[in-house]
Each structure stands twice: as C-alpha cells, then as structure tokens.
Amino acid sequence: MRRDVDEALQGWPYEPEPGEVVAREVRARDGRMVLQVRVELGLLQLEENGRPDGSRPHGFATYLDYLRYRAAGRGQGEGKSSPFKMSADHCTEADREFVQYYHRRVAWLALQRYDRALLDADHTLALMDFVCRHGNGEEYVSSHERFRGLVLFHRTQAAAALALERRKPEEAIDVVREGSDQLRSHQAEWNEENEGVEMPNQPLIEQLHVLEQEIRKNFAVAKTLREQLDEAVASEDYERAARLRDQIRARARR
C-alpha cells in the first residue's frame, strides 16, 4: 500500500495569489467526497460531514457536543451543582476543533459552497459562545473573542452569497447590514473590556460596506423593504410600517 501523497499532489502546484485558499473536492477510494486544501508543505484532507478530522470525541459528533453534555451536569457524577468550567484539557481539545473548522470553512468559501461555509461558521460561533460562558480564565476567552469578528465576517459573506444565488439582492443587502452591525457591536464590547488591545474588525466592516454598495449598484436597489420599514417606524408612520411588514412576510414565503 502506498503511503505517500505524491499522486494527490501531482499536477497541483502551490502557487496561490495573496490571500487565496487553494482547495478542491475529490472522491476517496471508498466513494465518499472529501475536501483537500493545498498548503506549502503538502495538503490537508478534511471530511465533508461531521467533524473535519472524522473523529467522534468521546462518542459525540463534535467536541462542542461533548462539552455541552458535560456542562449540562451529565457525566460529572452526583451532587455537583457548581457552574461548569473548562479544564486545561478541555481548552486544548476545543482549540483543536476551532482550527479544524476554520480550515474547512475557508475551503468551503473558496469553493463557493456557501451553504456549508454557513454551517461551519455557526458551529464555530456556538463554540465561541460556550467558551465565553465556561472558559478557563479571561485570557483564554479573550484569545478567542478577538477572532469572533472574522467568523461573523465569513458567515455574512456566505449568507449574502446564498441570497444572491436565490436572486434575492434585497435579502443579501439586509444580511450584509446585519453583519456589519454585529461587527460594530462586537468592536464596541471589545474596546470596553480590552483597552489598548487592537481589534481587527474595522477592515472587515469596510469590506462589507464595499460589498453592500456593489450589490446595490449591480441590482439597482436604493432601499430594501427592511430599511423602508425602519424609516416608517422611526417616523411613526405605522400604517406604512404595517404594509411593509406584510410585504416582507410575503417575500419570505416565496
């Protein structure tokens, strides 16, 4: 049995553009589809379903599922009512899952598989939320919160692209605006709690602003129904607001 990766690398040079992720889907020998990501020293191979490394930590689909089980009080023994806190081993294994889902998320984005990128972003955000509640110390929590903006950015990109694929440019604009608001909110919270520590959200917010303007221009959208609804509510024009809500609900059913 061959154990090298020469065959997989043949004809697939590592010549990325700046910031480019080089990825592909291939069929494994047993027929399942897997993701491959080309890196300088070879390649990463990731499972498309379940955890990217194909493992089932402690019998669970993901390590987050296992942590939720532990936090719910099961598996800890009787009489333990103190809040669950992640141990050093928990933190190490959670970080392993963070990295795996990052690699798969950016691969899905590179392949324009936005539905799968969205799912992986949601998993990472859920894991970040768990760390915020149960993390082992402020330093550990902050080390992850610093990158929440990037995950929100990727999620917004994926959701907006999905809306455009469904020919819903107004929905895409609303998604981008909501993502920008989430990034600003996260930036403000970070600045309050981490004075003097830089948060890299602003360039991401600017990129989303450019994306929003491109969608408006390409699809001739001046104001979305939700923007018009916000204006109607702000001006206390409740009759118009009711009509706009009806239009939004009707559009959502299409």
C-alpha positions in Angstrom: 0.0 0.0 0.0 1.3 3.4 -0.9 1.6 5.8 2.0 2.9 8.9 0.3 0.8 11.8 -1.2 2.7 12.1 -4.4 -0.3 11.1 -6.5 -2.5 13.6 -4.8 0.0 16.4 -5.3 0.8 15.6 -8.9 -0.3 18.5 -11.2 -1.4 20.6 -8.2 1.3 23.1 -7.6 1.2 25.5 -4.7 1.1 28.9 -6.4 -1.7 30.9 -4.6 -2.5 34.5 -5.1 -2.1 36.7 -2.0 -4.8 35.6 0.5 -6.0 32.8 -1.8 -7.1 29.4 -0.3 -6.5 26.6 -2.8 -9.0 23.8 -2.2 -10.8 21.1 -4.1 -13.3 18.3 -3.6 -12.2 14.8 -4.5 -13.7 11.3 -4.3 -11.9 9.0 -1.9 -11.3 5.3 -2.7 -14.3 4.2 -0.7 -16.6 6.6 -2.7 -17.1 9.4 -0.1 -16.3 13.0 -1.0 -13.6 14.8 0.9 -12.1 18.2 0.9 -8.4 18.8 0.2 -6.6 22.1 0.9 -3.2 22.7 -0.7 -0.6 24.1 1.6 3.1 24.9 1.2 4.3 21.6 2.6 1.6 19.3 1.1 -2.1 19.1 1.7 -4.8 18.8 4.3 -7.6 16.4 3.8 -10.8 17.1 5.6 -14.1 15.2 6.0 -17.1 17.0 4.5 -19.5 15.8 7.1 -19.3 15.7 10.8 -16.0 16.8 12.4 -13.4 17.7 9.8 -10.9 15.1 11.1 -13.6 12.4 11.0 -13.3 11.6 14.7 -16.1 11.3 17.3 -14.7 12.8 20.6 -15.9 10.7 23.5 -18.5 9.2 21.1 -20.0 12.6 20.3 -20.3 14.1 16.8 -18.2 17.1 17.8 -16.2 18.2 20.9 -18.7 21.0 21.4 -21.5 18.4 21.8 -19.3 16.6 24.4 -18.7 19.9 26.3 -22.4 20.7 26.3 -23.1 17.3 27.7 -20.6 17.9 30.5 -21.9 21.4 31.2 -25.4 20.1 31.5 -24.3 18.1 34.5 -24.3 14.7 32.9 -21.2 12.6 33.2 -19.9 14.6 36.2 -21.3 12.4 39.0 -24.0 13.2 41.6 -24.2 16.3 43.7 -22.1 18.6 41.6 -24.0 21.8 41.2 -21.2 24.4 40.7 -21.0 26.0 37.3 -19.1 24.0 34.7 -15.6 25.3 33.9 -13.4 24.0 31.1 -10.2 22.3 32.2 -6.9 22.8 30.5 -7.5 19.6 28.5 -10.9 20.9 27.5 -9.4 24.1 26.2 -6.8 22.2 24.2 -9.3 20.0 22.6 -11.7 22.9 21.9 -8.8 24.7 20.2 -8.2 21.7 18.0 -11.8 21.9 16.9 -11.6 25.6 16.3 -8.7 25.1 13.9 -10.3 22.2 12.1 -13.5 24.1 11.4 -11.5 27.2 10.3 -9.7 25.3 7.6 -12.9 23.7 6.4 -14.8 27.0 6.5 -12.3 28.9 4.3 -12.1 25.9 2.0 -15.9 26.0 1.5 -15.8 29.7 0.8 -13.0 29.2 -1.7 -15.2 26.6 -3.5 -18.2 28.8 -3.3 -20.1 26.2 -1.2 -21.7 28.9 0.8 -24.3 26.7 2.5 -21.6 24.5 4.0 -19.5 27.5 5.0 -22.5 29.0 6.8 -23.0 25.8 8.8 -19.3 25.7 9.8 -19.4 29.3 10.8 -22.4 28.7 13.0 -20.7 25.8 14.7 -17.6 28.0 15.5 -19.8 30.8 16.8 -21.6 28.3 19.1 -18.3 27.0 20.3 -17.1 30.6 21.0 -20.3 31.2 22.9 -19.6 28.2 25.0 -16.1 29.4 25.7 -17.5 32.8 26.8 -19.7 31.1 29.4 -17.4 28.3 30.6 -13.9 29.2 29.5 -10.9 28.7 31.8 -10.0 32.3 32.6 -10.3 35.7 30.9 -7.1 35.4 28.9 -8.4 32.2 27.2 -11.8 33.7 26.5 -10.2 36.9 25.0 -7.9 34.9 22.8 -11.0 33.5 21.0 -13.2 36.6 21.2 -10.6 38.5 19.3 -11.4 36.4 16.2 -15.2 36.4 16.5 -15.3 39.3 14.0 -13.6 37.2 11.4 -16.1 34.3 11.8 -19.0 36.8 11.7 -17.5 38.2 8.5 -17.2 34.8 6.9 -20.8 34.0 7.9 -22.1 37.2 6.4 -20.2 36.6 3.2 -21.7 33.2 2.9 -25.3 34.2 3.8 -25.2 37.2 1.4 -23.9 34.9 -1.4 -26.6 32.4 -0.8 -29.2 35.2 -1.0 -27.8 36.3 -4.4 -27.8 32.7 -5.6 -31.6 32.7 -4.9 -31.9 36.0 -6.8 -32.8 38.0 -3.6 -30.5 41.0 -3.7 -32.5 42.9 -1.0 -32.1 40.0 1.3 -28.4 40.0 0.6 -28.1 43.7 1.5 -30.1 43.2 4.7 -27.7 40.3 5.6 -24.6 42.5 5.0 -26.1 45.3 7.0 -26.9 43.0 9.9 -23.4 41.5 9.7 -21.8 45.0 9.8 -23.9 45.9 12.9 -22.8 42.7 14.6 -19.2 43.5 13.9 -19.6 47.1 15.2 -21.3 45.8 18.4 -18.5 43.3 18.9 -15.9 46.0 18.4 -17.6 48.3 21.0 -17.8 45.5 23.5 -14.2 44.5 22.9 -13.0 48.1 23.3 -14.7 48.4 26.7 -13.2 45.3 28.1 -9.8 45.3 26.4 -8.4 48.9 26.5 -5.3 49.3 24.4 -5.6 45.9 22.6 -6.3 46.2 18.9 -9.4 44.5 17.4 -9.1 43.8 13.7 -12.8 44.4 12.9 -12.7 47.7 11.1 -11.1 46.5 7.8 -13.8 43.7 7.8 -16.6 46.3 8.3 -15.1 48.3 5.4 -15.1 45.3 3.1 -18.8 44.6 4.0 -19.6 48.2 3.1 -18.0 47.8 -0.3 -19.9 44.6 -0.8 -23.2 46.3 0.1 -22.6 49.1 -2.3 -21.7 46.7 -5.1 -24.9 44.8 -4.6 -27.0 48.0 -4.6 -25.3 49.1 -7.8 -25.5 45.8 -9.6 -29.1 45.2 -8.8 -30.4 48.8 -8.7 -31.6 48.6 -5.0 -31.9 52.0 -3.4 -33.6 50.9 -0.2 -34.6 47.5 0.9 -38.1 46.8 2.4 -36.5 46.5 5.8 -34.8 49.8 5.5 -38.0 51.4 4.5 -39.7 49.7 7.5 -37.1 51.1 9.8 -37.7 54.6 8.4 -41.5 54.2 8.7 -41.2 53.1 12.4 -38.8 55.9 13.2 -41.2 58.5 11.7 -44.2 56.8 13.5 -45.9 56.1 10.1 -47.4 52.9 11.5 -49.9 52.3 8.6 -47.0 52.3 6.1 -45.0 50.1 8.5 -47.8 47.6 8.6 -47.9 47.4 4.8 -44.2 46.9 4.6 -44.3 44.1 7.2 -46.9 42.4 5.1 -44.7 42.7 2.0 -41.7 41.3 3.9 -43.7 38.3 5.1 -45.0 37.7 1.6 -41.5 37.8 0.2 -40.2 35.4 2.8 -42.8 32.8 1.7 -41.6 32.8 -1.9 
